Amino acid sequence: MFENEAATDDPAVPLTPRERRRAETRDEILAAAWELARRDGLVGISLRELGRQVGLKAPSLYAYFDSKATLYDAMFRQGYLDLLEESKEWAVDDASLADPHGLFVDTNRRFFQLCIDDPVRYQLLFQRTVPDWEPSADSYALALTYLGQLRDVLVRVGITDERAIDMWTALMTGLTSQQLSNDPTGDRWLRLVDDAVDMFFDYYPPQPPSLQPDDTETAP
């Protein structure tokens, strides 16, 4: 990805008319890329076909994305930016923290539904669907931000075991993968979210604030 593309992610930074046109064209290319991915699969994206979809010849398209790797990276980045924006609706407050079971069932049913609604985005963000490709460090930082938000919620309900974050993501992505692979239009694995939360909390029980260790205490 070109270094100056990052500026387009910040709406507070004013753009020149030329930069605005470039950003609009780039967004149009990304939208077309997602459409092709949903039609032909992520691996099936063709830069030639993508250029045809947006009315750009190869040299013009390469001025935005010089390879499929940079295109995938931009899609990964956009996917996580969208996911982080959508997850703002799941804001955690004191009332929801008082009911950890209800909180985790609700937020993960929302996550589950987002994945079911857009399987291609799920594959790009949470699976290794594209052989020999990895996101750039800058784009992967967004995935770490999302993971950090989940870790923060776990800590706030009193689950501090570092293994818990791995267990929870394995449970949820495992159920989601099964749903997408075997019952994409049904709810066979969606119905197991409540049970998964029960199992998780049995092994990693939340601690009320009064029982959580006080990091401010010092040794005598």
N, C-alpha and C positions, 0 to 999 in steps of 0.2 A: 504494500500500500504506500502511496506517496506520502511523504512526511507532512505536507501541508493539508492533507485531507482531514487530519484530526481536528482542525479548527472548525470544520463544519458541524461537529458534534455539539458545539457550545452555542446555543441560540443568543447568548448575551454578546457575542463578538459580531460586530457589524460587518457585512460583506459588501464588497464592491459589486457593481452590476455584473462584471465578468465572473467574479467568484460565485455569485448567486446563480448565474446560468450554468456554471460548471457543476455546482452542487445539485441543481435541479436535474441535470442530465445524469449525473451519477446516481441519484435516487431512482430515476427512471430505469437505468440499467439494472440496479439491484432489484427493483420490483419485477422486472422481466425475468431476471435470473431465478427468483423465487418461483415464478409461474412455471418456468421450464423445469425446475427441480421437482415441482409437484406433479408435473406431467410425465417427465422422463426419468426422474430420480436424480439425486445429487451427482452421482458419478456420470450420469448421462448428459449433463450440461455440455453443450457445444458452444464455444465462443463464436464460431461462424453463425450458428443459428441465433445466438443472443444478439449479435450485431444486426442480423436481419430483422429481428423483432423490434429493435429500437431505431432502425434506419441508419445505422452507422457501418461504414466499411471498416475492415480490420485495423488499418493504421489509426483511425480515429478512436476505435474501441480500446486499443492498446494504450492510448494516451490516458485512459482512466484505470484500466486493469490490464497489466502486461502479461498476465498468465492466469490460469484457472486457480492457482494457489492464492494469488492476491484477491481474486474474486471470492473464493471461499472464506478468506480471512475477513473481508468486508461484510459478508453475510453473517459470519459468526459474531462479529462485533455488533452488527445491527440487531441480530437475534437476542443477544444478551442485553443490549440497551432497551429493547422493547420489553423483555422479561422483567428487568429491574423496574421499568416504569409501571408495568401491569401489577407487579407485586406491591406497589405502594398502596393499593386498595386493601391489602391484607395487613395494614398497620396494626402492630401489637401494642395494646394499652394495658393499664393495670387491671382493668376488669377481665380482659381475656387471659391475662397471666394467672388470674385466680382459678381458672379452669383449664389447666394444661391439656387434659385429654380433649376437651371440646375445641381448644385452639388448634391442636395438631390435626384433628380430624377435618376441621373446616379448611385450614390453609392447604392441606395436602389434597383434599378433594378438588380445590381450586387449581392447584398445580397439575393434578392428574388430568383435569378437564382441558386445561390449556394444551397439554401434550397430545391428548386425543384429538383435539380440534386441529392441530397442525403437526402431523407426524414427521414431516420433513424437517421442520425446525427442531423437533425433539432429537431426530437422528443426528443433525449437525452439532447440536449443543451438548448432547449427553452420550453419544456413541462414537465409535471410530468407523464411520461409514465410508469415508473417503480414504482409500489406501495411500500410505506414504505422505499424508498431509497432517500437519499440526498447526494450530493457530499461532500467530505471533505473540510475543511476550506482552505487548500492549493490549491485544485483544483478549488474551487469556486472563489478564488482570481483572477484566469485568466478571469472568467466571469466578475468580477468587473473591470478588466483592459480594457476589450473590451467595457463595458458600459462607462467607463471613457473616452475612446477615442471619443465616440459619444457625450458625454456631452461637451467635449472640442471643438468639431466642432460647436455645438450649441452656445456656448459662443463666439466663434470667429466670428460668423455671427451676434452676438448681441442679442441672445435669452438666457436670464439668469434666467427666471422663472423656478424653480426647477420642477414644474409640467410638463414642456414641455417634459422632457426626458421620463416620464411615458406615456404621451400621444402618443409620437412618437413611442415608442416600442410597445404600444398596437395597434396602427394603422398598423404597418408593420407586426407584428407577426399574427395579426388578418387576414389580407389579405392573408398572406402566408398559414395559417391554412385552410382558406376557399378554396384556390387553391388546396392544397394537398388533402383535403377531398372530394372535389366536381368536380374538373376538372384537375386532375394531369397531363394530357398530353396536356392541352390547355392553354389559356391565359386570361380566363374570369376575374380573379382578378388581374392578372399582368397588364392588361389594365387600372386599377384604380389607379395605383401608382401615375401618374401625378395629378389626381384629389385629391388624399390624400395629396400630397404635397401642392396643392393650398389651401385646407381646413385648413391644419396645419398652413401655413403661414398667412392665414387670421386671425386666432385666436392668433397666436404668431408671429407677424410680425418681421422680422429681422431689426436690426438697423444698419445703416451705421456707420463706426468707429467714424465719427465726432459727432454722436448723442449718443454714448455710454457713460455711466457715467465714470468719471475719478476717479479711486480709489486712485490716488496719491494726490488728493486735500485734504486739511485739513481745519477744521472749523476755522473761524476767532476768 
